Amino acid sequence: MNLNQIPIYIILLGFLILIAGVALEFTSIPSQASVGGVIFIGPFPIVFGSGQNYQYLIAISLFIAVSMLVLSFVLYRRAS
């Protein structure tokens, strides 16, 4: 795989995750919905959540955010 193709695959992966999330949202029952997420402002994470299983959603969101940060650092180091 060429390093020039990696950003295209990351963008496509993002779109697939977005489509899967929208599909899951339409099939979920509104009375049992849980919400959780992470917003990074600089190096500081803002974590939020509510509902029955928000702990799992926050953990998954933190894992995805940290892995995206690590991936961007690795790709930056490899490019320079």
Secondary structure, DSSP 8 states (H G I E B T S, - for coil): --GGGHHHHHHHHHHHHHHHHHHHHHHS-GGG--EEEEEEETTEEEEEEESSSHHHHHHHHHHHHHHHHHHHHHHHHHH-
